[in-house]
Amino acid sequence: MACLFDSLRLGALELPNRIVMAPLTRARAGRDAVPNALMAEYYAQRASAGLIISEATGISREGLGWPNAPGLWSARQVEGWKPVADAVHKAGGRMVAQLWHMGRLVHPDLGGAQPVSSSATTAPDFAHTYEGKKSYVQARSATADDIGRIVADYAIAARNAVAAGFDGVQIHGANGYLVDQFLRDGANFRDDPYGGSIDRRLSFMSEVIEAVGAEIGIERVGIRFSPNIRVQGVEDSHPRVLFEAVARRLEKLRLPWIELREPRLPTSAGAVPTELVSPAMRPLYSGRIVINSDGYWCDAHRRLIDDEIDAVSIGRPFIANPDLVKRIALGAPLNEADSSTFYSGGAQGYVDYPELDEAQAA
Ligand SMILES: Cc1cc2nc3c(=O)[nH]c(=O)nc-3n(C[C@H](O)[C@H](O)[C@H](O)COP(=O)(O)O)c2cc1C
């Protein structure tokens, strides 16, 4: 029986506990996507997590469509991340960078050109831009040259992550972004080596994993998926069959860990989940499985106790509770996260959530 406070090896990473901080975009980097001292303070405050997964971080200008989110393609961004990784390490933590290409979800105002995706599709709803919300524009279908360039960008960003002091990377394969746009048949309508059959829809993801693994060592690489929910218009007609194939492929690629955003119940954002896919993936994949059960982390905890998964990742409670691990250990009350400051910029709602004081802890 596994416990939240047991250690866990994820490839090259040795986690002292199984409470992982889920990736959380906080939009504090500024327009040049360069991380700063405030971000170092925020992440260092949360270093007692077994592992911190960074906020989604652009691999290229073309792939980054979220205002004030950070990047990992320029030398200045690498220099900006160094004090962040260093502060987390000095506080006793471990941290991987979540590598992000948003595909069709990049508005040209931010990406500088028509976005690229698996197919010529338009995302639903609205893009966040520096001038407020705007309709998405139709993406163009990626050419073979585009795919080669983007795969290379992932590898360069992974190399930059290690140069900046990260302990590894997580490829963002969830939430309707580019990898997800290739994986699922609700967004990939290609009829070439990158689309059509399930096997072909796995090609882009596989090339990214192989390129990143060749660059920094596969033992430092993980990936995140959101297999049983429709996110930002991306879904699949047969999630279980797709993710069984994903599990077999990841096993072949020797990827050491995955994180699934896999709710059992409808999420606060209104997504209605289909059946869990992790029980079907587990026998096919010998790597570690981290579960984010979206609003109900106690459900993931129960699955950990039952050995159905290996670790739990938690998002919003980590925003509001820098000392979340201690609070869970003590059964102490949690601060509530204020959603109005999730992306608001500045220190408020970012580095000013109170830690448990000694009187409360006693
Ligand atoms: C403010 C905010 C930012 C988020 N940013 C990211 C992100 O950068 N990358 C990602 O994969 N998921 C992101 N998510 C999703 C979370 O990682 C997580 O899956 C979701 O919040 C549900 O888990 P929770 O109930 O523990 O918060 C974000 C969610 C929130 C609320």
The ligand as a MOL file (V3000), in Angstrom:
LIG
                    3D

  0  0  0     0  0            999 V3000
M  V30 BEGIN CTAB
M  V30 COUNTS 31 33 0 0 0
M  V30 BEGIN ATOM
M  V30 1 C -4.7380 28.9640 -12.9750 0
M  V30 2 C -4.5340 27.6540 -13.6600 0
M  V30 3 C -3.4850 27.5020 -14.5300 0
M  V30 4 C -3.2520 26.2710 -15.1620 0
M  V30 5 N -2.1730 26.1260 -15.9820 0
M  V30 6 C -1.8630 24.9210 -16.4990 0
M  V30 7 C -0.6710 24.7480 -17.2340 0
M  V30 8 O 0.1270 25.6720 -17.4120 0
M  V30 9 N -0.4330 23.5210 -17.7450 0
M  V30 10 C -1.2980 22.4630 -17.5600 0
M  V30 11 O -1.0250 21.3590 -18.0370 0
M  V30 12 N -2.4370 22.6090 -16.8380 0
M  V30 13 C -2.7150 23.7930 -16.2930 0
M  V30 14 N -3.8300 23.9360 -15.5060 0
M  V30 15 C -4.5930 22.7390 -15.0960 0
M  V30 16 C -4.1010 22.2510 -13.7210 0
M  V30 17 O -2.7920 21.7160 -13.8130 0
M  V30 18 C -5.0300 21.1680 -13.1260 0
M  V30 19 O -5.1180 20.1040 -14.0250 0
M  V30 20 C -6.4210 21.7270 -12.8220 0
M  V30 21 O -6.3220 22.9520 -12.1040 0
M  V30 22 C -7.2580 20.7460 -11.9970 0
M  V30 23 O -6.5620 20.3420 -10.8330 0
M  V30 24 P -6.8110 21.0310 -9.3780 0
M  V30 25 O -8.2630 20.8130 -9.0710 0
M  V30 26 O -5.9000 20.2600 -8.4700 0
M  V30 27 O -6.4910 22.4720 -9.5120 0
M  V30 28 C -4.1200 25.1660 -14.9170 0
M  V30 29 C -5.2080 25.3440 -14.0540 0
M  V30 30 C -5.4140 26.5570 -13.4170 0
M  V30 31 C -6.5680 26.6940 -12.4540 0
M  V30 END ATOM
M  V30 BEGIN BOND
M  V30 1 1 1 2
M  V30 2 1 2 3
M  V30 3 2 2 30
M  V30 4 2 3 4
M  V30 5 1 4 5
M  V30 6 1 4 28
M  V30 7 2 5 6
M  V30 8 1 6 7
M  V30 9 1 6 13
M  V30 10 2 7 8
M  V30 11 1 7 9
M  V30 12 1 9 10
M  V30 13 2 10 11
M  V30 14 1 10 12
M  V30 15 2 12 13
M  V30 16 1 13 14
M  V30 17 1 14 15
M  V30 18 1 14 28
M  V30 19 1 15 16
M  V30 20 1 16 17
M  V30 21 1 16 18
M  V30 22 1 18 19
M  V30 23 1 18 20
M  V30 24 1 20 21
M  V30 25 1 20 22
M  V30 26 1 22 23
M  V30 27 1 23 24
M  V30 28 2 24 25
M  V30 29 1 24 26
M  V30 30 1 24 27
M  V30 31 2 28 29
M  V30 32 1 29 30
M  V30 33 1 30 31
M  V30 END BOND
M  V30 END CTAB
M  END
